[in-house]
Amino acid sequence: MPLLNNIGALTYALEQEMEKDKSVVVYGEDAGLEGGVFRATKGLQEKFGEKRVFDTPLAEAGIVGSAVGMAINGLKPVVEIQFSGFMLPAYNQIVAHVARMRNRSRSRYKLPMVIRMPYGGGVRSPEHHSESPETLFAHIPGLKVVIPSTPYDTKGLLLSAIREEDPVIFMEPKRIYRAFKQEVPEEDYTIPIGKAKVVKKGEDITVVAWGALVREASKAIKTLEEKEGISVELIDLRTISPIDKETIIESVKKTGRFLVVHEAVKSFGPGAELISIVNEGAFLYLEAPPSRVTGLDVTVPLPKSEHFFMVDERRIMDKIKELVKY
Amino acid sequence: MYKFKFADIGEGIHEGKLLKWMFDVGDEVKDGDTLFLVETDKVNAEIPSPVDGVIKKLLAEEGDTIHVGDVVVEIDDGEESESLEEKSEKKGETRKETIDEGKDMAGVVGELEVGEDVLESSDENEGKEEITSKKKSLATPVARKLAKDLGIDINSISGSGANGRVMKEDIYKASEMKEKSDQKDDSKGNNKKSYIKDIDIPKIKIDGEVERVKVSKMRKTIAENMVLSKSVIPHASSMDDFDVSELVEFRKEQKEIADKQGIKLTYMPFIIKAITLALKEYPILNSSYDMENEEIILKKYYNIGIAVDTPEGLMVPVVKNADRKGILEISKEMNDLIEKSQNRTIGLENLRGGTFSITNYGAVGSTYGVPVIKYPEAAILGIGRITKKPVVKDGEIVIRDIVPISLSIDHRIIDGADAGRFLNKVKEYLQDPMLLLLS
């Protein structure tokens, strides 16, 4: 079984699916010859040729718009946007066409396409390279939004995304692209979109995280369990839209406390939606106010100050302790 | 030594023109300081230093074209000069670098962690093992808070609401039952009241004729409560004379109105009202000292206890939420509580939950007193008899209606100055009763 990091798992999943399904095409800025800005598509052009793996001009709207046409006509485009900060020129295409095509055509046209993009901070990037804009997609009906946190999940979720009949925004936490490795099975397996994973059972509080913050939350939880004896249930959301309400509510009914951890800015962020779900579904079980630890309501700072913005183990630990003592 | 490589600053560029160095060799740089300016075909960008250190070597000159992955400056950051790979292998650390895993790997924006840590193999059944967890009751947060305040485990109550929801009434009921069982334990002498047993009480010598009267249950309870109060709370008292001539006049006027409604109007409701207003300004007097948790419990509700003399002994019924009631409403409720206390028909719920008490020994003709605080409250106000007295007012000796007031405080949490300020506030209201109507 190969030991891969998240980038390796992406490449592996793409390669396997392209072999299996001739309708899958991969393209984006530098996605062909270079293998993408982070090398996620490295070697694919060599293997599958320039017709299936190719470079595009620097034109996000064109990348996404052309994928709509391809998907309607029987291909399965998996396009790469270099950074989530640069997807805005494509946002009109995503909202006006990608998300609505099935509705607009009363299901005559399905839209099997995946838009991949690295997101998130913590890598000392320049401006426009650190945002976490998952809410911008999750707020639009008709889009599925998926964020993996481990190599195993990356492959399983990407295969599900490519096989979906509807468009999937596949957001990749760049900070953990190469941060760790995991065994990724050779065989074909998928992880269902819309289903969260209970990473660890616990009794005192439910913590929901996704992407790079699953790792931060895990570190915080380990320390708390060892030093404070607090038993935490950790859920990796995996899919930001649609949210797996059932798993979250069931967990909060058991623990009575809820904390959501995300890197996106606080106001109108995904945490607000999750807290509402908990209030609506588990109100009578709550022992403390459902809470959130998030990025700050500012533009992500440049490297010198980025650490003030980032959610870290300490902030998560402090909040968990506060809620358990509430 | 930190070897700084020019990284792709976005959009997959491969090279740029070094426009300007911001430092010279020997200069100190801080993490985040701009090292140099670079011009690409799209942008002019400031490139920040990723480390603190001293510039050792500039490997490109202004005007040079630099390529992604080129080392352009060496910064002495105090680290030994060994390759990052050696370092990370040696320490088993995660290394941070602009990705350059072989010649065909171009740089990327920023710095990615490159780690060799291996996560546990994923198992879709992870986290599926059941933990037998404690039964959780259904309750609103407000009910949970009430249970917490009353020291009741809400999960031990079976609720009377929809789907077994625990209602506030259920919690009050559970609290009463708990108190009863606590009292049972007390009578067995095996709980916190043991402090009474710890005192070595000398035997009473009798030097003449006596009659022995069996102490009633109620008298026993009063005695225990008094000992508890005086043993636990360090009392201090503050006293003053209030000129209540205006209040006497005002009450005379209002008495007729009250009589028509069948309400007997005494001075007490005015005093209760004045106290609740003053408590809002000095919340420490409406609190309890929780020694066990080392916390002061500031109560946001105002339940005023009134000491009532009954044939069986002292009882303290409580006017609940006095701050939300008018003078006549308080009057009516208070008269009702006094009557029920004296008939012994009062329910336990009317004798609980006080946050501050008043004792009116003036009613039986006493002038001065030092009242005992009702545990776990923080203060009690004693009221003497109103008498006409000569006082100096505006340089003249005049006859005024004077009432002596005595305030006892829990000196652990209330200082004399606070007590004085609180009394002055009560005085303000009672000397000018119109203020009570305006508040």
Chai-1 contact restraints between the chains, C-beta under 6 A:
chainA,res_idxA,chainB,res_idxB,connection_type,confidence,min_distance_angstrom,max_distance_angstrom,comment,restraint_id
A,E29,B,G12,contact,1.0,0.0,6.0,A-B,restraint_1
A,D30,B,G12,contact,1.0,0.0,6.0,A-B,restraint_2
A,V37,B,G12,contact,1.0,0.0,6.0,A-B,restraint_3
A,V37,B,V108,contact,1.0,0.0,6.0,A-B,restraint_4
A,F38,B,V108,contact,1.0,0.0,6.0,A-B,restraint_5
A,V123,B,G110,contact,1.0,0.0,6.0,A-B,restraint_6
A,V123,B,E111,contact,1.0,0.0,6.0,A-B,restraint_7
A,V123,B,L112,contact,1.0,0.0,6.0,A-B,restraint_8
A,R124,B,G110,contact,1.0,0.0,6.0,A-B,restraint_9
A,R124,B,E111,contact,1.0,0.0,6.0,A-B,restraint_10
A,S125,B,V109,contact,1.0,0.0,6.0,A-B,restraint_11
A,S125,B,G110,contact,1.0,0.0,6.0,A-B,restraint_12
A,P126,B,I9,contact,1.0,0.0,6.0,A-B,restraint_13
A,H129,B,V109,contact,1.0,0.0,6.0,A-B,restraint_14
A,T150,B,L119,contact,1.0,0.0,6.0,A-B,restraint_15
A,Y152,B,S122,contact,1.0,0.0,6.0,A-B,restraint_16
A,Y177,B,L112,contact,1.0,0.0,6.0,A-B,restraint_17
A,R178,B,L112,contact,1.0,0.0,6.0,A-B,restraint_18
A,R178,B,V114,contact,1.0,0.0,6.0,A-B,restraint_19
A,A179,B,E113,contact,1.0,0.0,6.0,A-B,restraint_20
A,A179,B,G115,contact,1.0,0.0,6.0,A-B,restraint_21
A,F180,B,G115,contact,1.0,0.0,6.0,A-B,restraint_22
A,F180,B,D117,contact,1.0,0.0,6.0,A-B,restraint_23
A,F180,B,L119,contact,1.0,0.0,6.0,A-B,restraint_24
A,K181,B,V118,contact,1.0,0.0,6.0,A-B,restraint_25
A,Q182,B,L119,contact,1.0,0.0,6.0,A-B,restraint_26
A,E183,B,S121,contact,1.0,0.0,6.0,A-B,restraint_27
A,V198,B,G127,contact,1.0,0.0,6.0,A-B,restraint_28
A,V199,B,G127,contact,1.0,0.0,6.0,A-B,restraint_29
A,K200,B,G127,contact,1.0,0.0,6.0,A-B,restraint_30
A,K201,B,G127,contact,1.0,0.0,6.0,A-B,restraint_31
A,K201,B,I131,contact,1.0,0.0,6.0,A-B,restraint_32
A,E203,B,I131,contact,1.0,0.0,6.0,A-B,restraint_33
A,E203,B,S133,contact,1.0,0.0,6.0,A-B,restraint_34
A,K254,B,S133,contact,1.0,0.0,6.0,A-B,restraint_35
A,G256,B,K136,contact,1.0,0.0,6.0,A-B,restraint_36
A,L284,B,L138,contact,1.0,0.0,6.0,A-B,restraint_37
A,Y285,B,K136,contact,1.0,0.0,6.0,A-B,restraint_38
A,L286,B,P141,contact,1.0,0.0,6.0,A-B,restraint_39
A,P303,B,G32,contact,1.0,0.0,6.0,A-B,restraint_40
A,P303,B,P48,contact,1.0,0.0,6.0,A-B,restraint_41
A,K304,B,G32,contact,1.0,0.0,6.0,A-B,restraint_42
